[in-house]
């Protein structure tokens, strides 16, 4: 399970998700809870922890968000 810190938050921007597709979105907690991918939401550490507990218990699918890495190590030289 992912360890989070009290100040961590996750910005869910479905438009930037690398695995966005009907099959991936259909098995993502965002679509499960909201019915469709949103324009963007922010999930704080407490909410992320609650979602992980629900997912680990098999009550919801996990967050399937995969975003590109940003930074100098990802740019072509």
MIFI-658873 format. One record per residue: residue in one letter; chain; z negated, x negated, y negated of N, C-alpha, C, O in turn. Coordinates in nm, 3 decimals. Layout:
resn, chain, n.up, n.east, n.north, ca.up, ca.east, ca.north, c.up, c.east, c.north, o.up, o.east, o.north
A, A, Z, X, Y, Z, X, Y, Z, X, Y, Z, X, Y
...
//
This chain:
resn, chain, n.up, n.east, n.north, ca.up, ca.east, ca.north, c.up, c.east, c.north, o.up, o.east, o.north
X, A, 0.000, -0.083, 0.117, 0.000, 0.000, 0.000, 0.000, -0.088, -0.124, -0.060, -0.196, -0.124
X, A, 0.066, -0.044, -0.228, 0.076, -0.115, -0.355, -0.058, -0.115, -0.426, -0.120, -0.010, -0.441
X, A, -0.102, -0.233, -0.471, -0.225, -0.237, -0.548, -0.190, -0.220, -0.694, -0.102, -0.290, -0.745
X, A, -0.257, -0.127, -0.762, -0.231, -0.106, -0.903, -0.355, -0.139, -0.983, -0.467, -0.136, -0.932
X, A, -0.334, -0.169, -1.107, -0.442, -0.200, -1.199, -0.457, -0.082, -1.293, -0.359, -0.012, -1.318
X, A, -0.575, -0.057, -1.347, -0.599, 0.061, -1.431, -0.502, 0.076, -1.548, -0.481, 0.188, -1.595
X, A, -0.444, -0.033, -1.596, -0.353, -0.022, -1.710, -0.207, -0.018, -1.669, -0.120, -0.004, -1.755
X, A, -0.177, -0.030, -1.540, -0.039, -0.025, -1.494, 0.017, 0.115, -1.510, -0.054, 0.214, -1.492
X, A, 0.144, 0.122, -1.544, 0.213, 0.250, -1.542, 0.355, 0.224, -1.495, 0.405, 0.112, -1.504
X, A, 0.419, 0.327, -1.445, 0.555, 0.317, -1.395, 0.640, 0.412, -1.477, 0.610, 0.532, -1.485
X, A, 0.745, 0.362, -1.536, 0.841, 0.447, -1.605, 0.951, 0.479, -1.507, 1.021, 0.390, -1.459
X, A, 0.967, 0.607, -1.476, 1.068, 0.651, -1.382, 1.190, 0.695, -1.462, 1.189, 0.799, -1.527
X, A, 1.295, 0.615, -1.456, 1.421, 0.646, -1.522, 1.525, 0.656, -1.411, 1.582, 0.555, -1.369
X, A, 1.549, 0.777, -1.366, 1.639, 0.798, -1.251, 1.780, 0.747, -1.279, 1.852, 0.712, -1.185
X, A, 1.822, 0.743, -1.405, 1.955, 0.692, -1.439, 1.969, 0.544, -1.409, 2.080, 0.495, -1.388
X, A, 1.857, 0.469, -1.406, 1.861, 0.326, -1.377, 1.834, 0.294, -1.231, 1.842, 0.177, -1.192
X, A, 1.803, 0.393, -1.150, 1.770, 0.370, -1.010, 1.894, 0.322, -0.933, 2.000, 0.385, -0.939
X, A, 1.879, 0.211, -0.862, 1.991, 0.152, -0.788, 2.028, 0.229, -0.661, 2.138, 0.212, -0.609
X, A, 1.938, 0.312, -0.612, 1.966, 0.385, -0.488, 1.991, 0.533, -0.514, 1.989, 0.613, -0.420
X, A, 2.014, 0.571, -0.639, 2.034, 0.712, -0.673, 2.154, 0.769, -0.598, 2.267, 0.723, -0.614
X, A, 2.125, 0.868, -0.518, 2.227, 0.938, -0.440, 2.164, 1.066, -0.388, 2.041, 1.078, -0.388
X, A, 2.244, 1.161, -0.344, 2.184, 1.285, -0.291, 2.083, 1.259, -0.179, 1.979, 1.326, -0.173
X, A, 2.111, 1.163, -0.092, 2.019, 1.140, 0.020, 1.890, 1.072, -0.027, 1.782, 1.109, 0.017
X, A, 1.900, 0.973, -0.114, 1.780, 0.903, -0.162, 1.698, 0.993, -0.254, 1.576, 0.999, -0.240
X, A, 1.762, 1.063, -0.345, 1.690, 1.150, -0.438, 1.625, 1.268, -0.365, 1.517, 1.313, -0.403
X, A, 1.689, 1.316, -0.261, 1.635, 1.428, -0.185, 1.509, 1.391, -0.110, 1.432, 1.480, -0.072
X, A, 1.486, 1.262, -0.089, 1.367, 1.215, -0.018, 1.278, 1.132, -0.110, 1.213, 1.037, -0.066
X, A, 1.274, 1.169, -0.239, 1.192, 1.100, -0.338, 1.089, 1.197, -0.393, 1.118, 1.315, -0.412
X, A, 0.970, 1.148, -0.418, 0.861, 1.234, -0.467, 0.896, 1.298, -0.601, 0.850, 1.409, -0.628
X, A, 0.976, 1.233, -0.684, 1.012, 1.291, -0.814, 1.090, 1.419, -0.794, 1.057, 1.521, -0.856
X, A, 1.192, 1.417, -0.710, 1.270, 1.537, -0.682, 1.185, 1.639, -0.609, 1.197, 1.759, -0.635
X, A, 1.101, 1.594, -0.518, 1.015, 1.683, -0.442, 0.923, 1.763, -0.534, 0.907, 1.884, -0.516
X, A, 0.863, 1.697, -0.632, 0.769, 1.764, -0.722, 0.836, 1.836, -0.838, 0.789, 1.942, -0.880
X, A, 0.945, 1.781, -0.892, 1.006, 1.837, -1.012, 1.132, 1.918, -0.985, 1.179, 1.989, -1.073
X, A, 1.187, 1.909, -0.865, 1.305, 1.986, -0.831, 1.436, 1.918, -0.861, 1.538, 1.951, -0.802
X, A, 1.435, 1.823, -0.953, 1.555, 1.748, -0.989, 1.513, 1.621, -1.060, 1.405, 1.616, -1.120
X, A, 1.596, 1.518, -1.056, 1.560, 1.396, -1.129, 1.549, 1.425, -1.279, 1.638, 1.487, -1.337
X, A, 1.441, 1.380, -1.343, 1.423, 1.403, -1.486, 1.495, 1.299, -1.569, 1.549, 1.202, -1.516
X, A, 1.496, 1.319, -1.699, 1.555, 1.221, -1.790, 1.470, 1.094, -1.792, 1.522, 0.986, -1.817
X, A, 1.343, 1.107, -1.767, 1.252, 0.992, -1.763, 1.110, 1.041, -1.775, 1.078, 1.125, -1.859
X, A, 1.025, 0.987, -1.690, 0.883, 1.022, -1.696, 0.802, 0.895, -1.683, 0.852, 0.794, -1.634
X, A, 0.678, 0.898, -1.727, 0.589, 0.784, -1.711, 0.473, 0.828, -1.623, 0.408, 0.928, -1.650
X, A, 0.449, 0.751, -1.520, 0.341, 0.779, -1.426, 0.235, 0.672, -1.446, 0.263, 0.554, -1.426
X, A, 0.113, 0.712, -1.486, 0.009, 0.612, -1.507, -0.051, 0.569, -1.374, -0.016, 0.622, -1.269
X, A, -0.141, 0.472, -1.380, -0.197, 0.412, -1.258, -0.270, 0.514, -1.172, -0.258, 0.512, -1.050
X, A, -0.347, 0.604, -1.235, -0.421, 0.705, -1.158, -0.326, 0.801, -1.090, -0.348, 0.838, -0.974
X, A, -0.222, 0.842, -1.159, -0.122, 0.932, -1.100, -0.047, 0.863, -0.988, -0.020, 0.924, -0.884
X, A, -0.012, 0.735, -1.007, 0.059, 0.660, -0.903, -0.029, 0.647, -0.779, 0.020, 0.659, -0.667
X, A, -0.157, 0.623, -0.800, -0.250, 0.613, -0.688, -0.257, 0.745, -0.612, -0.258, 0.746, -0.489
X, A, -0.263, 0.855, -0.684, -0.267, 0.988, -0.620, -0.139, 1.015, -0.543, -0.144, 1.068, -0.432
X, A, -0.025, 0.978, -0.600, 0.103, 0.997, -0.530, 0.109, 0.913, -0.403, 0.162, 0.958, -0.302
X, A, 0.055, 0.792, -0.408, 0.054, 0.706, -0.290, -0.034, 0.766, -0.180, 0.001, 0.759, -0.062
X, A, -0.148, 0.824, -0.217, -0.237, 0.887, -0.119, -0.165, 1.005, -0.054, -0.169, 1.021, 0.068
X, A, -0.099, 1.089, -0.136, -0.026, 1.203, -0.081, 0.086, 1.157, 0.012, 0.107, 1.216, 0.118
X, A, 0.157, 1.051, -0.027, 0.266, 0.998, 0.055, 0.214, 0.938, 0.184, 0.268, 0.963, 0.292
X, A, 0.107, 0.859, 0.174, 0.049, 0.796, 0.294, -0.002, 0.901, 0.393, -0.002, 0.877, 0.514
X, A, -0.044, 1.017, 0.342, -0.093, 1.125, 0.428, 0.021, 1.211, 0.483, -0.002, 1.302, 0.562
X, A, 0.144, 1.181, 0.440, 0.260, 1.256, 0.488, 0.280, 1.390, 0.418, 0.355, 1.474, 0.467
X, A, 0.213, 1.409, 0.305, 0.224, 1.536, 0.233, 0.341, 1.540, 0.135, 0.390, 1.648, 0.102
X, A, 0.385, 1.423, 0.089, 0.501, 1.413, 0.000, 0.581, 1.290, 0.041, 0.528, 1.200, 0.105
X, A, 0.709, 1.286, 0.004, 0.784, 1.162, 0.025, 0.736, 1.057, -0.077, 0.672, 1.092, -0.176
X, A, 0.764, 0.931, -0.052, 0.725, 0.826, -0.147, 0.819, 0.821, -0.267, 0.923, 0.886, -0.269
X, A, 0.779, 0.745, -0.367, 0.867, 0.718, -0.481, 0.975, 0.623, -0.432, 0.943, 0.514, -0.384
X, A, 1.100, 0.661, -0.443, 1.212, 0.580, -0.393, 1.278, 0.498, -0.502, 1.383, 0.438, -0.479
X, A, 1.219, 0.493, -0.620, 1.278, 0.425, -0.735, 1.300, 0.277, -0.707, 1.208, 0.207, -0.666
X, A, 1.422, 0.231, -0.729, 1.458, 0.089, -0.719, 1.534, 0.056, -0.846, 1.643, 0.108, -0.869
X, A, 1.477, -0.031, -0.929, 1.542, -0.067, -1.054, 1.584, -0.213, -1.051, 1.526, -0.293, -0.979
X, A, 1.686, -0.247, -1.130, 1.730, -0.387, -1.133, 1.622, -0.474, -1.198, 1.548, -0.428, -1.286
X, A, 1.615, -0.598, -1.154, 1.524, -0.693, -1.216, 1.580, -0.731, -1.351, 1.702, -0.737, -1.369
X, A, 1.494, -0.757, -1.445, 1.537, -0.799, -1.577, 1.477, -0.936, -1.604, 1.362, -0.963, -1.569
X, A, 1.554, -1.021, -1.664, 1.503, -1.151, -1.699, 1.606, -1.258, -1.677, 1.713, -1.232, -1.621
X, A, 1.577, -1.378, -1.721, 1.675, -1.487, -1.712, 1.712, -1.524, -1.570, 1.822, -1.574, -1.545
X, A, 1.621, -1.498, -1.475, 1.650, -1.535, -1.335, 1.755, -1.444, -1.272, 1.806, -1.475, -1.164
X, A, 1.788, -1.331, -1.336, 1.885, -1.239, -1.277, 2.022, -1.249, -1.344, 2.115, -1.180, -1.303
X, A, 2.035, -1.333, -1.446, 2.161, -1.345, -1.518, 2.242, -1.461, -1.462, 2.189, -1.566, -1.426
X, A, 2.374, -1.439, -1.455, 2.463, -1.543, -1.403, 2.465, -1.662, -1.498, 2.457, -1.647, -1.620
X, A, 2.474, -1.778, -1.441, 2.471, -1.899, -1.522, 2.605, -1.956, -1.549, 2.617, -2.058, -1.616
//
